Amino acid sequence: MPRYLDEAQSHVSTDAKSRRKLLDQRRMEYRRAIESYAERRQLQQQLLDFPELVAANYLAAAQAPVRRSVQPGR
């Protein structure tokens, strides 16, 4: 009888751990998204200080040849 209880408790413990792990993963994804957004805003703010660089980069990118991925033969 004690073995049955141990197995049931370990199952509950495993479920709780997996639930906690999922919550931690979601929390970290959310945190990374917030950090990424903040970094992009900061970079955008810094780029606004140098509008001539933004224009030069845009022109260089527009004039660059477009690379197409080559699909291997079947």
C-alpha positions in Angstrom: 0.0 0.0 0.0 2.7 2.6 0.7 4.2 2.0 -2.7 0.9 3.0 -4.3 0.9 6.3 -2.4 4.5 7.0 -3.3 3.7 6.6 -7.0 0.7 8.8 -6.7 2.7 11.5 -4.9 5.5 11.3 -7.5 3.0 11.7 -10.3 1.5 14.8 -8.6 5.0 16.1 -8.0 5.9 15.6 -11.6 2.8 17.4 -12.8 3.5 20.3 -10.5 7.1 20.5 -11.7 6.1 20.4 -15.4 3.5 23.1 -14.8 6.0 25.3 -13.0 8.5 24.7 -15.8 6.0 25.8 -18.4 5.1 28.9 -16.4 8.8 29.7 -16.1 9.3 29.3 -19.8 6.3 31.6 -20.6 7.5 34.1 -18.1 11.0 34.1 -19.6 9.6 34.5 -23.2 7.5 37.4 -22.0 10.5 39.0 -20.3 12.7 38.5 -23.4 10.0 40.1 -25.5 9.9 43.2 -23.2 13.7 43.5 -23.2 13.8 43.2 -27.0 11.1 45.8 -27.4 13.0 48.1 -25.0 16.3 47.6 -26.9 14.6 48.3 -30.3 13.1 51.5 -28.9 16.5 52.6 -27.5 18.2 51.9 -30.8 15.5 53.7 -32.7 15.9 56.7 -30.4 19.6 56.7 -30.9 19.2 56.5 -34.7 16.9 59.5 -34.7 19.9 61.6 -33.5 21.6 60.8 -36.9 19.0 60.9 -39.6 21.7 61.2 -42.4 23.0 57.7 -41.4 19.5 56.3 -41.6 19.1 57.7 -45.1 22.5 56.4 -46.2 21.8 52.9 -44.9 18.4 52.9 -46.6 19.9 53.9 -50.0 22.7 51.4 -49.7 20.2 48.6 -48.9 17.9 49.7 -51.8 20.8 49.6 -54.3 22.2 46.3 -53.1 21.4 43.3 -55.4 18.7 41.0 -54.2 20.0 37.6 -53.2 17.7 34.7 -53.9 18.1 31.4 -52.2 18.9 28.5 -54.6 16.9 25.4 -54.1 18.9 22.2 -54.5 17.9 19.9 -57.3 15.7 16.9 -56.5 
